[in-house]
Amino acid sequence: MIDVLGQIDYNKTKFAKKSCREEENGKAMVKEKRATIKDVAALSGVSISTVSRYLSNPESVKPFAAYKIKDAVNQLGYVPNTFARSQRKGGSKTIGVVIPNLEFFFVKASKAISDYFYSQGYVTFICETDNESDKEKFFIQQLIDQQVAGLIIAGEVLKDLINF
């Protein structure tokens, strides 16, 4: 789809989206945007809802449609946007862990938490606060804004959260 210089071969990328132009060695170049579920649906000749069903459960789609969708996904290099998916579902497969420092106890506890949630299909974000209340509040608010599925907080500044 893109040659060594990063120039798009328009004969092969009917569904490529142009997002910005750059100059390199006096040549105008076009960068390609990330493929969307709409692009996959258009290339495979099925509806967006069929592509969505296939991505959630490939067996829920007829074999020929599944083949066309799989081919379009591979051809476009489509990768599902997990952030957008979690926004639609109102949650995520992410756990936030806020710890005061990287001393031995908190490192071991964080590893055990991360290992457990990994086995359950979750991603763990570990945030270290350096025992600073402002940092802790910032991390907690950011994790809440990211709509994490759960939040584990360890530290001495928890008493400040009662009024948070």
ABEGO torsion letter per residue (X at the ends): XBBAAGBBBAAABAABBBABBBBBGGBBBBBBBBBBAAAAAAAAGBBAAAAAAAAABAAABBAAAAAAAAAAAAAAGBBBBAAAAAAAAGBBABBBBBBABABAAAAAAAAAAAAAAAAAGBBBBBBBAGGBAAAAAAAAAAAAAAGBABBBBBEAAAAAAAAX
